[in-house]
Amino acid sequence: MEKTLLDYLPEFVTELTEQLKADQKRWGNTWMQRQREGQELRIKARYDDYFAQFVNAGVPVPWMKVVGESLIAWVRERLARNP
């Protein structure tokens, strides 16, 4: 039987959890200090930086950091709807 994305979810969650633990240790809850307003452009700028590093220097895109930024945006939007 062919694998689906759901089959990769446990490993993905494990890697994301490790990334979030490292980020928490390094940054704490500083993500909470930024407002939801303008986050799309801030995140796009960060993603642009990741891809520029890939194009110009061959630095692999840090996909777990991309997911982490997406999670932060998602949480901020949920908190804005349901404080």
Summary of the structure (lengths in Angstrom):
residues: 83
radius of gyration: 14.9
end to end distance: 43.5
largest distance: 46.0
contacts: 167
relative contact order: 0.13
helix: 78%
strand: 0%
